[in-house]
């Protein structure tokens, strides 16, 4: 429709090409009007359009007021009015609210390149504070509040570069905003503002970060309230360590809190990226040992196995893999076992999983059964997969769907039954997504039986689900 409209605008009234478009004629008409007439037209529109009225009000204030104090007062008032929520703004009103705030930010941004850049810095910080206070009060499912905060942050950075404030004072203002900011408006501020901070500001930023770092309590295995502050401080101090080329300091920062297996993986990956393979393996193996009583982290296991294999320690790699597989079987671990140990390792894993699946009671949703079926599918052992599935009817579409689609040629009757169950499941979930998926499966079923049987099946579906509008629309 848009393409058609654009094409129509390029065609003259007589249908030939090369004539003036509708917009061209409108522009030509407006150019013949006097300024007063155009002003009246804009004002008349603004009286009906709240967002335009607000934009013009703020722009007029910024352009007509020469007294800096008065300009600040007027713009601050406009910002306060634009960001006011009255305690709550519903989803329907969130867009208009965001338009008003956008107009206020636009007026502030106009000050950046002029003599009022310092005022722009002050006003945009006030706007950021107001938006952050308002975000919880608005129906912001479209993320407009957070988009406005990002826009305001960009304006503040531009204002700092233009106004060139005292770098030490700028560092003291930015640091707590980066550390304690609730909405990440000043995420990685030390990196983004490095030019505005200069060497003096960066030195003060580092001093503040080191001071805060030294006050942190020792990390524990349980997450603490200050751990988020610690992660931000690590990011700041890592920025300075990278500038200095101090790899040891960067490793020490990542070693501060090793309360999860993911922390060990992060540390090991960093060491590997720095060319320290032995150190990377040592930290990764330590992570596996520290959390050996818990469910193994598959990513850490595979990282260790890869390094062991590359170091020529294939027996150790296989032993590590098998130990993890016994604790928490998964398709990824099976694939690595098969890759590392060949057919024999695969058969051993299949035998182990068959025993675990057999020990699982029906309707328990045991992960061993689903993992066993996924492994059988990997090996294209569809007979065994369907046999395992029959004993566990609780397995849902996430498993029966892939198995059915993979074995349509070899097991058409089982597949038809599974597709039919999954069609009902997707219809019952409601919505367009479920309806679309149901119809996709119905189309696949048409290839597995004669047209008359398929037509009867669809007629039955239409009768039973005639009130499901989305489904009936997609089914056609």
Beta strands, then each sheet from edge to edge (+ up, - down):
end
